[in-house]
């Protein structure tokens, strides 16, 4: 038991923040993350993967690196927008934590839930802890009816076709053991919004355990949503591909 406690005391959490045009949101999400970890006493680092944002996100990240220290804020930019999956791979290459937390940088995901993710992981020794909008007191705030229907509908169809063993497949607020995320990234072939869904489906295939924590998803405060018609079509194509291959 003492050895297990020692291992837990050495746990480090690497937060991956892919960004594109998040100049207004980045300072606040970083401040909230730092405060959350400082209050809970967790060892952490925040890795900002900026994909060539034209709005000055990279410059803001550079200032945050100076304010909080380069041991806590690591800017690891890329020249252009290359996709979410490759952003995680890029971020993981620089991560020194044994756990990886992925979340959106646009304030849709509040860092106040991270201590609950960590507690859940330790309680069940889970490989993955996923935030869910569709269980317990989880929910979505700020979406119009159309977007809520699309989200619920996509989740329902996915549950019927794939039976993934998790209630929220398209969410992107999760905690992974680093080695589990690395293994899943090797298996996943999807891009865009289907990528998060495939991660859970592959996790089930590989026998990884998944815990869930109800979260509140709040629509972005600043900037424009990146969900459009093309993403919806890509999601449906990806869903059918997964159904045919899993």
C-alpha positions as CSV (number, residue, x, y, z in Angstrom):
1,X,0.0,0.0,0.0
2,X,2.9,2.4,0.8
3,X,4.4,1.8,-2.6
4,X,1.1,2.5,-4.3
5,X,0.7,5.7,-2.4
6,X,4.3,6.7,-3.4
7,X,3.5,6.1,-7.0
8,X,0.4,8.2,-6.8
9,X,2.3,11.0,-5.1
10,X,4.6,11.0,-8.1
11,X,1.8,11.2,-10.7
12,X,2.2,14.0,-13.1
13,X,-0.6,15.3,-15.4
14,X,0.3,16.8,-18.8
15,X,-2.6,18.9,-20.2
16,X,-2.6,19.1,-24.0
17,X,-4.2,22.3,-25.4
18,X,-4.4,22.4,-29.2
19,X,-5.2,26.0,-30.2
20,X,-6.2,27.8,-33.3
21,X,-7.3,31.4,-33.0
22,X,-7.8,31.2,-29.2
23,X,-6.0,34.5,-28.2
24,X,-8.9,35.7,-26.0
25,X,-9.5,32.3,-24.4
26,X,-6.0,31.1,-23.7
27,X,-5.0,33.3,-20.8
28,X,-8.2,32.5,-18.9
29,X,-8.1,28.7,-19.5
30,X,-4.4,28.6,-18.4
31,X,-5.2,30.6,-15.3
32,X,-8.1,28.3,-14.4
33,X,-5.9,25.2,-15.0
34,X,-3.0,26.5,-12.9
35,X,-5.4,27.5,-10.0
36,X,-7.1,24.1,-10.2
37,X,-3.9,22.1,-9.9
38,X,-2.4,24.4,-7.3
39,X,-5.5,24.0,-5.1
40,X,-5.6,20.2,-5.5
41,X,-1.8,19.9,-5.1
42,X,-1.3,18.0,-8.3
43,X,1.9,18.0,-10.3
44,X,1.2,19.3,-13.8
45,X,2.4,20.9,-17.1
46,X,0.3,22.6,-19.8
47,X,1.4,22.0,-23.4
48,X,0.1,24.5,-25.9
49,X,0.1,23.2,-29.5
50,X,-0.7,26.2,-31.7
51,X,-1.3,25.5,-35.3
52,X,-0.2,28.7,-36.9
53,X,-3.0,30.9,-35.5
54,X,-3.1,34.2,-37.4
55,X,-4.8,36.0,-34.5
56,X,-1.7,36.1,-32.2
57,X,-2.4,33.1,-30.1
58,X,1.3,32.0,-30.2
59,X,2.4,35.4,-28.9
60,X,0.0,35.2,-26.0
61,X,1.3,31.7,-25.2
62,X,4.8,33.0,-25.2
63,X,3.8,35.6,-22.6
64,X,2.1,33.0,-20.5
65,X,5.2,30.9,-20.6
66,X,7.2,33.8,-19.1
67,X,4.5,34.5,-16.5
68,X,4.1,30.9,-15.2
69,X,7.5,29.4,-16.1
70,X,8.6,27.2,-18.9
71,X,8.4,24.1,-16.6
72,X,4.6,24.7,-16.3
73,X,3.7,26.2,-19.7
74,X,5.3,24.6,-22.7
75,X,4.6,26.2,-26.1
76,X,5.1,23.6,-28.9
77,X,3.8,25.3,-32.0
78,X,3.3,24.0,-35.6
79,X,3.5,25.9,-38.8
80,X,-0.1,25.4,-39.9
81,X,-3.4,23.7,-39.1
82,X,-2.7,19.9,-39.2
83,X,-5.6,18.4,-37.3
84,X,-6.5,17.3,-33.8
85,X,-5.1,13.8,-33.8
86,X,-1.6,14.9,-35.0
87,X,-1.8,17.8,-32.4
88,X,-2.1,15.2,-29.7
89,X,0.8,13.1,-31.1
90,X,2.9,16.2,-31.3
91,X,2.0,17.2,-27.7
92,X,2.7,13.7,-26.3
93,X,6.2,13.8,-27.7
94,X,6.9,16.7,-25.3
95,X,4.8,15.4,-22.4
96,X,6.7,14.3,-19.2
97,X,3.6,13.3,-17.3
98,X,2.4,9.7,-16.8
99,X,-1.2,10.9,-17.4
100,X,-2.4,13.0,-20.3
101,X,-5.5,15.3,-20.1
102,X,-7.0,16.5,-23.3
103,X,-9.5,19.3,-23.4
104,X,-10.6,22.3,-25.5
105,X,-8.9,25.6,-25.1
106,X,-12.1,27.7,-25.8
107,X,-13.5,27.5,-22.2
108,X,-16.1,24.8,-23.2
109,X,-14.4,22.5,-20.6
110,X,-13.9,23.9,-17.1
111,X,-10.8,22.8,-15.3
112,X,-12.8,22.5,-12.1
113,X,-13.7,18.9,-13.2
114,X,-10.1,17.7,-13.4
115,X,-9.8,16.9,-9.7
116,X,-13.0,14.7,-10.2
117,X,-11.3,13.0,-13.2
118,X,-8.2,12.3,-11.1
119,X,-10.3,11.0,-8.1
120,X,-12.3,8.8,-10.4
121,X,-9.2,7.3,-12.0
122,X,-7.7,6.5,-8.7
123,X,-11.0,5.0,-7.3
124,X,-11.3,2.5,-10.2
125,X,-7.7,2.4,-11.5
126,X,-9.2,3.3,-14.9
127,X,-7.1,3.5,-18.1
128,X,-9.3,6.4,-19.3
129,X,-11.7,8.8,-17.6
130,X,-14.1,10.6,-20.0
131,X,-16.2,13.6,-19.3
132,X,-19.8,13.0,-20.2
133,X,-22.6,15.5,-21.0
134,X,-25.2,12.7,-21.0
135,X,-25.1,11.1,-17.5
136,X,-25.9,12.3,-14.0
137,X,-25.9,16.1,-13.7
138,X,-23.9,16.5,-17.0
139,X,-25.3,18.9,-19.6
140,X,-24.8,21.4,-22.4
141,X,-25.2,25.1,-22.0
142,X,-25.3,27.8,-24.7
143,X,-26.3,25.6,-27.7
144,X,-29.4,26.3,-29.8
145,X,-31.9,23.5,-30.2
146,X,-30.6,22.5,-33.7
147,X,-27.1,21.8,-32.3
148,X,-28.4,19.9,-29.3
149,X,-30.5,17.7,-31.6
150,X,-27.5,17.1,-33.9
151,X,-25.3,16.2,-30.9
152,X,-27.9,14.0,-29.2
153,X,-28.8,12.3,-32.5
154,X,-25.1,11.6,-33.4
155,X,-24.5,10.1,-29.9
156,X,-27.7,8.0,-30.1
157,X,-26.9,6.6,-33.6
158,X,-23.3,5.9,-32.5
159,X,-24.5,4.1,-29.4
160,X,-26.8,1.9,-31.4
161,X,-24.3,1.0,-34.2
162,X,-21.1,0.7,-32.1
163,X,-22.1,-0.1,-28.5
164,X,-19.0,1.5,-27.2
165,X,-19.5,1.2,-23.4
166,X,-19.4,4.9,-22.8
167,X,-22.2,7.5,-22.8
168,X,-20.5,10.4,-24.5
169,X,-18.4,9.5,-27.6
170,X,-17.9,12.9,-29.3
171,X,-16.7,14.8,-26.2
172,X,-13.0,15.8,-26.0
173,X,-12.5,16.3,-22.3
174,X,-10.6,13.1,-21.1
175,X,-7.8,11.8,-18.9
176,X,-5.7,8.9,-20.3
177,X,-2.8,6.9,-19.0
178,X,0.0,8.1,-21.3
179,X,0.9,4.6,-22.6
180,X,-2.8,3.9,-23.3
181,X,-3.2,7.1,-25.3
182,X,0.0,6.3,-27.2
183,X,-1.4,2.8,-28.1
184,X,-4.8,4.2,-29.2
185,X,-3.1,6.9,-31.4
186,X,-1.3,4.1,-33.2
187,X,-4.6,2.4,-33.9
188,X,-6.8,5.4,-34.8
189,X,-7.2,6.4,-38.4
190,X,-10.0,9.0,-38.2
191,X,-9.7,12.7,-38.4
192,X,-11.8,15.7,-37.2
193,X,-14.7,15.0,-34.9
194,X,-14.8,11.3,-35.6
195,X,-11.4,11.0,-34.0
196,X,-12.7,11.3,-30.4
197,X,-15.3,8.6,-31.1
198,X,-12.8,6.2,-32.6
199,X,-10.6,6.6,-29.5
200,X,-13.3,5.2,-27.3
201,X,-14.3,2.4,-29.7
202,X,-10.7,1.3,-30.1
203,X,-10.3,1.4,-26.3
204,X,-13.2,-1.0,-25.9
205,X,-11.7,-3.3,-28.5
206,X,-8.3,-3.3,-26.7
207,X,-9.9,-4.1,-23.3
208,X,-9.1,-0.7,-21.7
209,X,-11.2,0.4,-18.7
210,X,-13.2,3.6,-19.0
211,X,-14.6,5.6,-16.1
212,X,-17.0,8.6,-16.6
213,X,-17.5,11.9,-14.8
214,X,-20.5,14.1,-15.5
215,X,-19.4,17.5,-16.9
216,X,-21.1,20.8,-17.9
217,X,-20.2,21.8,-21.5
218,X,-20.5,25.5,-22.1
219,X,-20.4,26.9,-25.6
220,X,-17.3,28.9,-26.4
221,X,-17.2,32.4,-24.9
222,X,-15.0,34.1,-27.6
223,X,-14.5,33.3,-31.2
224,X,-16.5,31.2,-33.6
225,X,-17.5,27.5,-33.4
226,X,-15.6,25.3,-35.7
227,X,-18.5,22.9,-36.3
228,X,-20.0,23.2,-39.8
229,X,-21.7,21.2,-42.5
230,X,-18.4,19.6,-43.7
231,X,-17.7,18.3,-40.1
232,X,-21.2,16.8,-39.9
233,X,-20.7,15.0,-43.3
234,X,-17.3,13.8,-42.2
235,X,-18.7,12.5,-38.9
236,X,-21.4,10.4,-40.7
237,X,-18.8,9.0,-43.1
238,X,-16.5,8.2,-40.2
239,X,-19.3,6.6,-38.2
240,X,-20.1,4.2,-41.1
241,X,-16.4,3.4,-41.6
242,X,-16.1,2.5,-37.9
243,X,-19.3,0.4,-38.1
244,X,-17.9,-1.5,-41.0
245,X,-14.4,-2.1,-39.5
246,X,-15.0,-2.7,-35.8
